[in-house]
Amino acid sequence: MYQFSYSEVQTDSVADAKDRERQLLTRSIDLLTTARDAGPNAGEATEAILFMNRVWTSLISDLGSPDNELPKELRANLISIGLWLLREGEEVRQGRSDNFDGLIEVSQIIRDGLK
């Protein structure tokens, strides 16, 4: 029977959480890329923006939790970035912008920072 220390289990849990976050951001980026290619009025655009909104709403909620162990300044910066993504996504959804490239680039930077 295997026995793991609490710190090993906790480290695995953090690694698993980061991996899930990377996977969600990758999926969001893939959807946004497809939407960019299809155009802002396509159904793919709505699907991509709604998915991105769900991901970032969840991430922002987690970042705002007092149980989140990231440094406070990093959490605040990530929340600000998330709020920008939500606002810019809404501009795209409303047809006032087609800034898929900005949404994709910022999402890639955040995803690539999850190491």
ZIFENJO-V360470 format. One record per helix or strand of 3 or more residues. SS is the DSSP state (a for helix, b for strand). FROM is the first residue (numbers start at 0). LEN is the number of residues. If there is no record, write none. Layout:
ss->SS from->FROM len->LEN
ss->SS from->FROM len->LEN
//
This chain:
ss->a from->5 len->33
ss->a from->42 len->21
ss->a from->71 len->22
ss->a from->99 len->14
//
